[in-house]
Amino acid sequence: MVVKILITGAGGLIGTNLLRSVDGAKVYSVVYTNPIQVEGSEVIQGDLTDPKFVDSLPQVDYVIHAAGYAQPSKFTQEPVQTIKLNTQTLISLFDKCKALLYLS
């Protein structure tokens, strides 16, 4: 059985490095912008604060939730979207997997 992993924030610094380090699994990389294609991964582009998009994500064995706004200016410009990404989206991702790793 092939392990399936979904990595959110796969276009960011941490997500990109995680994506490149996974070997021997089916990997789905979820990005909002900056899609990075790594051999053996499937890129899914969309907005994680959109509940319909999160619902459309595939069922997997593990989710690594590395999506988030690292810039303080982004938080002040879009505080509701930032809070949703770190709360509502995180809760919704629990329904997509057996185990979840949350990076903050």
SULRA-V851129 format. One record per backbone hydrogen bond with DSSP energy under -0.5 kcal/mol. CO is the residue of the C=O (numbers start at 0). NH is the residue of the N-H. If there is no record, write none. Layout:
co:nh
CO:NH
CO:NH
//
This chain:
co:nh
2:25
3:60
3:61
4:27
5:7
5:63
6:9
6:29
7:65
8:11
8:14
11:15
12:16
13:17
14:18
15:19
16:20
17:20
17:21
24:26
25:4
26:28
26:41
27:6
27:29
28:30
28:43
29:8
29:9
30:45
34:36
35:37
37:40
39:26
40:42
41:28
43:30
45:47
46:49
48:50
49:52
49:53
50:54
51:55
52:56
53:56
60:97
60:98
61:5
62:64
62:100
63:7
63:65
64:102
67:69
70:73
70:74
71:75
72:76
73:77
77:81
78:82
79:83
80:84
81:85
82:86
83:86
83:88
86:90
87:91
88:92
89:93
90:93
90:94
91:94
92:95
93:96
95:59
98:62
99:101
100:64
100:102
//
